[in-house]
Amino acid sequence: MTNKRRLWNAAVRALVYAAAALTVLLLVGILGYVLYRGLPNVTPALLTQSDSVLKGTMGIFPLIVNTLCVIVLSLLIALPLGVGAAIYLTEYATNQKLIRIIEYTTETLAGIPSIIYGLVGMLVFVRLTKMLHLTTGSSLVAGSLTLVIMILPTVIRTTQESLKTVPQSYREGALALGAKKWYMIRTIILPSSLDGIVTGCILSVGRIVGESAALLFTAGAGKLLAGGLLRTYFNSGATLSVGLYMYAFEEGKYDVSYAIAAVLLVLVLVINLCAKLAKKKMKPKV
């Protein structure tokens, strides 16, 4: 190897290391600053109380409950639909032109700004629930249905790419042994694709937790619990991200906003760890 080639390789390696170090420093810096500003303001009273002018209390407990409700309902709807669509596109569909059209459409939907989803959700889901006399306006159900449309492309594409990584010999061997196609998919293909499914779930949770624009149009900005799970879903409610926006830009309470940001980071970390543990439990032993 010539000296010029060695110099070029060393320069490229140094640039790669510098880019990696800069990325890590930015990530650690942002997370560290948010936690440094937010954790001192996270108190038991803040986590267990709600805003009340009469009682003179301030808390984000309703926001935490609303966020968890939205996450659960959105994933319960989006994961079966997204995984099912990915299975159809990968294992059953034979029209390659149709597959390419659907893949292009899902990729396009993934790049649409969330404010447009919020507008569609307000015009469709909020009006639909009002027409059915389920709600009187914005609600967590309308917000969750809007988020389902937002995260479906992510779930479909990550699951589809994971299904494609399963060796074709697994399918051929199972079918050669007399297994039905759905039995083969359920017992061999899906367990081998858990990495992609969990990745889609984690990315979806991150988008759900961080979304505020679409939820302002559909879920509303209520800071009080309605009482009862069903009433919570069918009433207006602000999530943590919406509450962060309101406290920071409408009320000027930046200490509470940083506390909410710290709670969001911890919440996402806990959910991601739970998803990883669930993947380990569900993955078949080799």
N, C-alpha and C positions, 0 to 999 in steps of 0.2 A: 504494500500500500504506500502510495507516494505521500510526501509531507503535505501537499496541498489537500489530498483527500482526508488525511488525519485531521488537519486544521478545520476542514469543513464539517466533519463528523463531530468534532469537539464543540464547534460553534452551535450546530443544530441541537446537540444534547444540552448545552447550556441554556439555550432558548426554551427548550421543552421544560427543563427543571425550573427555570424562572417563571414560566407561565403557570406551572403547577403550584409553585410556592405562592405566587400572587393570588391565585384562585383560593387557595387554602387560607391565606391571610385575610382576604376580603370576607370569606365566609365566617371565619372565627371572629373577625372584628365586628361584623354586624351582629352575630349571635351574642357575643360577649357584651357589646354595648347595650343591646335590648335587655339582656338579663341583668346587667349592672344597674340600669335605670329602673327596671320593672320589679325585680324580686323584692327590694326593700319595701315596696308599696303593696305587696301581696300579703294580706293579713287574713286571719280566720274570719273576721267580720266582713271583709270584702267578698270572700268566697261563699259565705252562707247567708248574706242578707240581700235585700233588694232596695232599690231607691224608694224612699218614702219621705215626702215633705212633712207629713203630720208627725211621723216618728223621728224625723231627723236622722235617718240612716241612709247609707250609700252602699250598694253592693251589686255584684254581677252574677249572683246565683241564677236568676232567670235566664240570663244570656248563656250561661253554661248549659242549662237544661235545654234551651232552644237549639243550641248548636248540636248537642248530642242527638236530639230528636230528628233534626234535619239529616245528620249523617246516617243514622240508622235507616230511616225511611228511604233516602236516596239510594243507598247501597242495596237495600232489600229489593228495590225495583230494577236498578241498573245492572247489578251483577248477573242475575239470571238472564236478562235480555241480552246483555253484551256477550256473555260467554256462549249463550245459545246461538247468537248470530255468528260468532266466530267459528263455532263448530260447524254450522251449516256451510259457511263460505269455504272452510278448509276440507271438510270431510264429505259433504253431500253435493254441493253445487258443481255442476259440470260445464255450465256455460261461462267460458272464460271472459267473454265480453261483459256479461252481467257482473261477474266478480270484479273486474277492473273498474266498472262504473261505481259499484258500491264502495270499493276501497277509495277511489278518488273522492266520492261524496263524503265519506267519513273523515278523510284527511282535511277536506275543506271545512267541514263543520267544526273540527278541532281548532281551526284558526280564526273563527268568527269572534269578534269582540263580545265580551259578556254583556255589555249594555244592550246589545241587540237581542240576546236571549231574554234579558229582563223585560224588554218591550213586548216580545212575543208572549212571554209568560203572563204579563199583565193583560194582554188582549185576549188570550186564550184561556189559561187556567184560572185566573182570578174571576173572569166573567163566567166561566163554566161553573165554578163552585157557587157563585152567586145565583146563577140561573137554577141550580139544583137546590137552592136554599140551604146549602151546607154552611156557608159563611156569609158575612155581610160585607166583605171586602178582602183585603190582603190576609193571607194566612200561611202558616208553615207548610200546609199541604201544597198550596200553589207554588211556594218557593222550592219545595223538594222536587216537585214534578219538573220545574224549570231546570233544576240542577241535574236531574236525570238525563235530560236532553244534552246538557253540557258535557257530562262525563261519559256518556255512551260511546262516543268515538274513541276515547282513550282506552276504555275497557275492551272494545272490539279489536282495536289494532294491536294492543299489547298481548291479548290472548291469542289472536290469530298468528302473530309472529312466533309466539311460544309453541303453538301447535305445529307450526311448520318445522321446528327444530327437532321434533320427535322423529327418530329414524324410520324410514319406510319399512324396514325389515320387521319392526315391532308389529305393524299392521298386518303385513303378509304372514308372519308367523302365527298371530292370533287367529286370523281367518283360515289359515291352513289347518289349524287344530280344531276347527269346527265352531269357533265362537261367532255369535251374531255380531253385526256391525255395532249396534248400540252397546252391547256388552263389552266389546273391545274398546270402544271410546270411553266408557264409564270406568273400566277397571285398569286400562293400560295407558291410553292417550292422556286423559285428564290428570291422573296422578303424576305423569311425567311432565305436565305443563304447568304445575303449580307455581313455579317461579314467575312465569309471565302473568298469571292470574293475580298473584299477590302483588306484583309490581303495579298492575293496573289498579288494584284496590288502593294501594298506598298513594299513587298519583291522584286518584279520584278524591281521596280524603283530603289531600293537600289543597286541591282546587275547591272543594266544598268549604273547608275551614277558612280559606282565604278569600272567598267570594263575598263581595258587598254590594256591587252595583246592581246585579240582577236581583238580589234579595230585597233591596230597597224598594224595587218596583212590585215585588210579588209577596214577600213575607211580611213586610211592614217594619215598624220600628218600636213595637211595644216592649216595655221594660218590666212588665209584671206578668206573673204566672196566672193562667186562667183557672187553675184548679182542676186536676184530673188530666190524664194523658190525652183523651180524645178532645177535650175542650182546648188543650194546649195546641194540638195540631190544627184545629179549625178556628184559631184566633190569631190575630196579628202578634208577631213576636220578633224581636231583634236577636240576631246571633252575635257572637263575640266580635266578629269583624265589623258588622254594622255598628255595634256598640262602640268599638274603638273609633270609628269615624265620627260618630255623634259626640262622644266625649271630647275628642281632639278638636274638631273643626266647628262644632256648633256650641259647645259649652266651654271650651278652653281648658278642660281639666286634663292636662298632659300627664300628670302623675298616674291618674287612673288609666289613661290610654297605654302608657308603658306597662302598667301592671297587667292589662288585658293582653298585650303583646307577649309578655312573658308566659302567661297562662296558655296562650295559643301555641307557643313553641313547645311547652311541656306536654300539652294535650296531643299534638301531632306526634311527638316523640313516643309517648305511651301507646298510641294507636298503632304506630309503625312497629313497635316492639311486640305488641300483641299479635299483629299480622305475621311477623316473622316466626313467633313461637307456634302459632296455629299452623303455619306451613310445615314446620319441623314435625309436628304431631301427625299431620295428615299425610306427609310424604311417605310412600312405602319404603320399607327397609330393603336394602339391597343385599 
